[in-house]
Amino acid sequence: MVERVTEYAVVSYDDRRIGYDLLVTVPLNMGADYVAASGLGDELNHVPVDRNTLRANGYDNIFALGDANDVPTSKAGSVAHVEAELFADALAARLHGRPARVDFDGHANCFVECGDGRALLIDFNYDTEPLPGRYPLPGLGPFSLLRPTRLNHWGKRAFRWVYWHALLPGRPLPVPARMSMAGKHVPEEVAS
Ligand SMILES: Cc1cc2nc3c(=O)[nH]c(=O)nc-3n(C[C@H](O)[C@H](O)[C@H](O)COP(=O)(O)OP(=O)(O)OC[C@H]3O[C@@H](n4cnc5c(N)ncnc54)[C@H](O)[C@@H]3O)c2cc1C
């Protein structure tokens, strides 16, 4: 019989105590020190912003993008990319005297490696949890949403090339900045 070791425990701020044998934990994801040093950050070193316009609360001319802001979506490269794309267009329009505002919907898109040569692909925003379906071409894919497949894994591997040769040089990607419902299936239990 294996005896349970209980000498270790995690204790929460409200004094709940959970014993464990093996603890796998993820450290608190804090923002950068320079955000704290700027005086713009909250207690997690993120700049509080309007979640759609990315404008820092209380300031007309300060915007925070990517890992620096506190919007309720993933801290991910795809989020930083989409925010930057929308922000750059709006900034260019304003500099040319045209009215424009950033309208970020929380769009995030991530491959998630699952092991065994398979990966998931998730595509979601503030209002829509990851759904099953095909991506980026509705019905065709070639990637599958929310399902571990080998093709998704190879898509993740191929993304390395896309990163260096398309994203870094700033070439536009044929993927919409705002999340699309095309190709997504809403399961009945979610729809009802
Ligand atoms: C280990 C790891 C794995 C990840 N894997 C993934 C993944 O698979 N997919 C995904 O989508 N995302 C992933 N992410 C998250 C992704 O890397 C970040 O969300 C993304 O890089 C944020 O972009 P950013 O431009 O906001 O910040 P950053 O990429 O952090 O850029 C900030 C830049 O500011 C510079 N800087 C800092 N201080 C100063 C200063 N005082 N003056 C001037 N410059 C300064 C830094 O050097 C840095 O270049 C991962 C992150 C980590 C740490």
The ligand as an ORCA input file, in Angstrom:
! r2SCAN-3c Opt
* xyz 0 1
  C       8.180     30.668    -22.604
  C       7.068     31.353    -23.370
  C       6.412     30.647    -24.365
  C       5.403     31.268    -25.092
  N       4.770     30.569    -26.073
  C       3.824     31.169    -26.803
  C       3.176     30.472    -27.857
  O       3.472     29.305    -28.160
  N       2.218     31.114    -28.570
  C       1.889     32.421    -28.293
  O       1.020     32.973    -28.991
  N       2.475     33.113    -27.295
  C       3.438     32.519    -26.542
  N       4.029     33.204    -25.528
  C       3.566     34.553    -25.213
  C       4.149     35.591    -26.184
  O       5.558     35.410    -26.280
  C       3.824     36.999    -25.644
  O       2.445     37.100    -25.361
  C       4.191     38.058    -26.671
  O       5.585     37.989    -26.977
  C       3.867     39.457    -26.149
  O       4.340     40.401    -27.054
  P       4.663     41.856    -26.558
  O       5.163     42.584    -27.769
  O       3.512     42.434    -25.816
  O       5.828     41.726    -25.465
  P       7.312     41.159    -25.666
  O       7.382     40.180    -26.806
  O       7.739     40.705    -24.304
  O       8.130     42.434    -26.115
  C       8.513     43.434    -25.178
  C       9.826     44.006    -25.659
  O      10.182     45.147    -24.867
  C      11.560     45.110    -24.634
  N      11.866     45.928    -23.446
  C      11.726     45.598    -22.137
  N      12.092     46.617    -21.350
  C      12.449     47.638    -22.173
  C      12.896     48.968    -21.964
  N      13.044     49.473    -20.740
  N      13.162     49.733    -23.047
  C      13.000     49.237    -24.303
  N      12.568     47.980    -24.561
  C      12.284     47.202    -23.508
  C      11.866     43.621    -24.432
  O      13.233     43.352    -24.646
  C      10.977     42.997    -25.508
  O      11.646     42.889    -26.743
  C       5.047     32.605    -24.799
  C       5.725     33.319    -23.791
  C       6.728     32.688    -23.087
  C       7.467     33.467    -22.000
*
